[in-house]
């Protein structure tokens, strides 16, 4: 049973291996600071891609259990932010 995370940013999907806790924190920090680039690592190999995250940008996380019986669970990044930052 492997977990794959799908990060959807402005309608584009990026697939990420576990763990993503540090990446989520970097994205939240970028949004809280008014906008900044965050490097999104590749699923397998390569340099990744730098994405500019800013307040109001649509961002969503989906966790996919590959080969498991559970349905995918989604968590909106907006739910992790304080209301006064949006």
PyMOL commands that place a pseudoatom at each C-alpha (Angstrom):
pseudoatom trace, name=CA, resn=UNK, resi=1, chain=A, elem=C, hetatm=0, pos=[0.000, 0.000, 0.000]
pseudoatom trace, name=CA, resn=UNK, resi=2, chain=A, elem=C, hetatm=0, pos=[1.643, 3.239, -1.202]
pseudoatom trace, name=CA, resn=UNK, resi=3, chain=A, elem=C, hetatm=0, pos=[0.410, 6.753, -0.647]
pseudoatom trace, name=CA, resn=UNK, resi=4, chain=A, elem=C, hetatm=0, pos=[0.709, 9.270, -3.474]
pseudoatom trace, name=CA, resn=UNK, resi=5, chain=A, elem=C, hetatm=0, pos=[-0.150, 12.903, -2.905]
pseudoatom trace, name=CA, resn=UNK, resi=6, chain=A, elem=C, hetatm=0, pos=[-1.672, 15.050, -5.633]
pseudoatom trace, name=CA, resn=UNK, resi=7, chain=A, elem=C, hetatm=0, pos=[-1.099, 18.772, -5.332]
pseudoatom trace, name=CA, resn=UNK, resi=8, chain=A, elem=C, hetatm=0, pos=[-3.426, 20.783, -7.573]
pseudoatom trace, name=CA, resn=UNK, resi=9, chain=A, elem=C, hetatm=0, pos=[-2.269, 24.352, -8.137]
pseudoatom trace, name=CA, resn=UNK, resi=10, chain=A, elem=C, hetatm=0, pos=[-4.359, 26.643, -10.327]
pseudoatom trace, name=CA, resn=UNK, resi=11, chain=A, elem=C, hetatm=0, pos=[-5.824, 23.635, -12.164]
pseudoatom trace, name=CA, resn=UNK, resi=12, chain=A, elem=C, hetatm=0, pos=[-2.519, 21.782, -12.742]
pseudoatom trace, name=CA, resn=UNK, resi=13, chain=A, elem=C, hetatm=0, pos=[-1.735, 18.491, -10.967]
pseudoatom trace, name=CA, resn=UNK, resi=14, chain=A, elem=C, hetatm=0, pos=[1.618, 17.526, -9.417]
pseudoatom trace, name=CA, resn=UNK, resi=15, chain=A, elem=C, hetatm=0, pos=[2.122, 14.041, -7.956]
pseudoatom trace, name=CA, resn=UNK, resi=16, chain=A, elem=C, hetatm=0, pos=[4.344, 13.740, -4.890]
pseudoatom trace, name=CA, resn=UNK, resi=17, chain=A, elem=C, hetatm=0, pos=[5.633, 10.870, -2.737]
pseudoatom trace, name=CA, resn=UNK, resi=18, chain=A, elem=C, hetatm=0, pos=[5.361, 10.863, 1.058]
pseudoatom trace, name=CA, resn=UNK, resi=19, chain=A, elem=C, hetatm=0, pos=[6.226, 12.748, 3.226]
pseudoatom trace, name=CA, resn=UNK, resi=20, chain=A, elem=C, hetatm=0, pos=[4.748, 16.131, 2.271]
pseudoatom trace, name=CA, resn=UNK, resi=21, chain=A, elem=C, hetatm=0, pos=[4.606, 17.752, 5.714]
pseudoatom trace, name=CA, resn=UNK, resi=22, chain=A, elem=C, hetatm=0, pos=[7.637, 19.984, 5.082]
pseudoatom trace, name=CA, resn=UNK, resi=23, chain=A, elem=C, hetatm=0, pos=[6.378, 20.945, 1.621]
pseudoatom trace, name=CA, resn=UNK, resi=24, chain=A, elem=C, hetatm=0, pos=[2.966, 21.920, 3.036]
pseudoatom trace, name=CA, resn=UNK, resi=25, chain=A, elem=C, hetatm=0, pos=[4.695, 24.111, 5.616]
pseudoatom trace, name=CA, resn=UNK, resi=26, chain=A, elem=C, hetatm=0, pos=[6.783, 25.829, 2.913]
pseudoatom trace, name=CA, resn=UNK, resi=27, chain=A, elem=C, hetatm=0, pos=[3.669, 26.523, 0.835]
pseudoatom trace, name=CA, resn=UNK, resi=28, chain=A, elem=C, hetatm=0, pos=[1.806, 27.936, 3.860]
pseudoatom trace, name=CA, resn=UNK, resi=29, chain=A, elem=C, hetatm=0, pos=[4.789, 30.156, 4.717]
pseudoatom trace, name=CA, resn=UNK, resi=30, chain=A, elem=C, hetatm=0, pos=[4.946, 31.421, 1.114]
pseudoatom trace, name=CA, resn=UNK, resi=31, chain=A, elem=C, hetatm=0, pos=[1.243, 32.305, 1.157]
pseudoatom trace, name=CA, resn=UNK, resi=32, chain=A, elem=C, hetatm=0, pos=[1.394, 33.905, 4.612]
pseudoatom trace, name=CA, resn=UNK, resi=33, chain=A, elem=C, hetatm=0, pos=[4.338, 36.089, 3.534]
pseudoatom trace, name=CA, resn=UNK, resi=34, chain=A, elem=C, hetatm=0, pos=[2.330, 37.475, 0.616]
pseudoatom trace, name=CA, resn=UNK, resi=35, chain=A, elem=C, hetatm=0, pos=[3.799, 35.203, -2.064]
pseudoatom trace, name=CA, resn=UNK, resi=36, chain=A, elem=C, hetatm=0, pos=[7.004, 33.301, -2.793]
pseudoatom trace, name=CA, resn=UNK, resi=37, chain=A, elem=C, hetatm=0, pos=[8.416, 30.494, -4.916]
pseudoatom trace, name=CA, resn=UNK, resi=38, chain=A, elem=C, hetatm=0, pos=[8.410, 26.933, -3.571]
pseudoatom trace, name=CA, resn=UNK, resi=39, chain=A, elem=C, hetatm=0, pos=[10.233, 24.044, -5.266]
pseudoatom trace, name=CA, resn=UNK, resi=40, chain=A, elem=C, hetatm=0, pos=[7.867, 21.126, -5.920]
pseudoatom trace, name=CA, resn=UNK, resi=41, chain=A, elem=C, hetatm=0, pos=[9.939, 17.927, -6.035]
pseudoatom trace, name=CA, resn=UNK, resi=42, chain=A, elem=C, hetatm=0, pos=[9.349, 15.370, -8.790]
pseudoatom trace, name=CA, resn=UNK, resi=43, chain=A, elem=C, hetatm=0, pos=[7.641, 12.036, -8.139]
pseudoatom trace, name=CA, resn=UNK, resi=44, chain=A, elem=C, hetatm=0, pos=[10.682, 10.021, -9.245]
pseudoatom trace, name=CA, resn=UNK, resi=45, chain=A, elem=C, hetatm=0, pos=[13.753, 12.037, -10.273]
pseudoatom trace, name=CA, resn=UNK, resi=46, chain=A, elem=C, hetatm=0, pos=[14.766, 15.398, -11.659]
pseudoatom trace, name=CA, resn=UNK, resi=47, chain=A, elem=C, hetatm=0, pos=[15.088, 18.951, -10.415]
pseudoatom trace, name=CA, resn=UNK, resi=48, chain=A, elem=C, hetatm=0, pos=[11.418, 19.602, -9.671]
pseudoatom trace, name=CA, resn=UNK, resi=49, chain=A, elem=C, hetatm=0, pos=[9.618, 22.806, -10.551]
pseudoatom trace, name=CA, resn=UNK, resi=50, chain=A, elem=C, hetatm=0, pos=[9.452, 26.210, -8.868]
pseudoatom trace, name=CA, resn=UNK, resi=51, chain=A, elem=C, hetatm=0, pos=[5.911, 27.514, -8.410]
pseudoatom trace, name=CA, resn=UNK, resi=52, chain=A, elem=C, hetatm=0, pos=[4.958, 30.980, -7.213]
pseudoatom trace, name=CA, resn=UNK, resi=53, chain=A, elem=C, hetatm=0, pos=[2.364, 30.632, -4.439]
pseudoatom trace, name=CA, resn=UNK, resi=54, chain=A, elem=C, hetatm=0, pos=[0.363, 33.706, -3.496]
pseudoatom trace, name=CA, resn=UNK, resi=55, chain=A, elem=C, hetatm=0, pos=[-2.724, 34.501, -1.399]
pseudoatom trace, name=CA, resn=UNK, resi=56, chain=A, elem=C, hetatm=0, pos=[-5.950, 33.656, -3.222]
pseudoatom trace, name=CA, resn=UNK, resi=57, chain=A, elem=C, hetatm=0, pos=[-4.334, 31.063, -5.514]
pseudoatom trace, name=CA, resn=UNK, resi=58, chain=A, elem=C, hetatm=0, pos=[-6.435, 27.882, -5.704]
pseudoatom trace, name=CA, resn=UNK, resi=59, chain=A, elem=C, hetatm=0, pos=[-4.467, 25.035, -4.077]
pseudoatom trace, name=CA, resn=UNK, resi=60, chain=A, elem=C, hetatm=0, pos=[-5.768, 21.594, -3.052]
pseudoatom trace, name=CA, resn=UNK, resi=61, chain=A, elem=C, hetatm=0, pos=[-4.176, 18.391, -1.735]
pseudoatom trace, name=CA, resn=UNK, resi=62, chain=A, elem=C, hetatm=0, pos=[-5.491, 14.919, -2.485]
pseudoatom trace, name=CA, resn=UNK, resi=63, chain=A, elem=C, hetatm=0, pos=[-4.064, 11.802, -0.870]
pseudoatom trace, name=CA, resn=UNK, resi=64, chain=A, elem=C, hetatm=0, pos=[-4.382, 8.661, -2.995]
pseudoatom trace, name=CA, resn=UNK, resi=65, chain=A, elem=C, hetatm=0, pos=[-3.983, 5.161, -1.554]
pseudoatom trace, name=CA, resn=UNK, resi=66, chain=A, elem=C, hetatm=0, pos=[-2.537, 3.220, -4.488]
pseudoatom trace, name=CA, resn=UNK, resi=67, chain=A, elem=C, hetatm=0, pos=[-3.633, -0.398, -4.337]
pseudoatom trace, name=CA, resn=UNK, resi=68, chain=A, elem=C, hetatm=0, pos=[-5.725, 0.091, -1.222]
pseudoatom trace, name=CA, resn=UNK, resi=69, chain=A, elem=C, hetatm=0, pos=[-9.435, -0.178, -0.525]
pseudoatom trace, name=CA, resn=UNK, resi=70, chain=A, elem=C, hetatm=0, pos=[-9.948, 3.328, 0.833]
pseudoatom trace, name=CA, resn=UNK, resi=71, chain=A, elem=C, hetatm=0, pos=[-11.305, 6.192, -1.255]
pseudoatom trace, name=CA, resn=UNK, resi=72, chain=A, elem=C, hetatm=0, pos=[-9.109, 9.231, -1.840]
pseudoatom trace, name=CA, resn=UNK, resi=73, chain=A, elem=C, hetatm=0, pos=[-9.271, 11.873, 0.839]
pseudoatom trace, name=CA, resn=UNK, resi=74, chain=A, elem=C, hetatm=0, pos=[-9.061, 15.564, -0.015]
pseudoatom trace, name=CA, resn=UNK, resi=75, chain=A, elem=C, hetatm=0, pos=[-7.966, 18.429, 2.145]
pseudoatom trace, name=CA, resn=UNK, resi=76, chain=A, elem=C, hetatm=0, pos=[-8.161, 22.016, 1.012]
pseudoatom trace, name=CA, resn=UNK, resi=77, chain=A, elem=C, hetatm=0, pos=[-5.098, 24.064, 1.865]
pseudoatom trace, name=CA, resn=UNK, resi=78, chain=A, elem=C, hetatm=0, pos=[-7.431, 26.990, 2.519]
pseudoatom trace, name=CA, resn=UNK, resi=79, chain=A, elem=C, hetatm=0, pos=[-8.824, 25.134, 5.535]
pseudoatom trace, name=CA, resn=UNK, resi=80, chain=A, elem=C, hetatm=0, pos=[-5.349, 25.191, 7.076]
pseudoatom trace, name=CA, resn=UNK, resi=81, chain=A, elem=C, hetatm=0, pos=[-5.009, 28.969, 6.781]
pseudoatom trace, name=CA, resn=UNK, resi=82, chain=A, elem=C, hetatm=0, pos=[-6.377, 31.546, 9.178]
pseudoatom trace, name=CA, resn=UNK, resi=83, chain=A, elem=C, hetatm=0, pos=[-9.424, 33.393, 7.874]
pseudoatom trace, name=CA, resn=UNK, resi=84, chain=A, elem=C, hetatm=0, pos=[-7.634, 36.728, 8.153]
pseudoatom trace, name=CA, resn=UNK, resi=85, chain=A, elem=C, hetatm=0, pos=[-4.947, 35.625, 5.671]
pseudoatom trace, name=CA, resn=UNK, resi=86, chain=A, elem=C, hetatm=0, pos=[-7.341, 34.879, 2.820]
for i in range(1, 86): cmd.bond("trace and resi %d" % i, "trace and resi %d" % (i + 1))
show_as sticks, trace
zoom trace
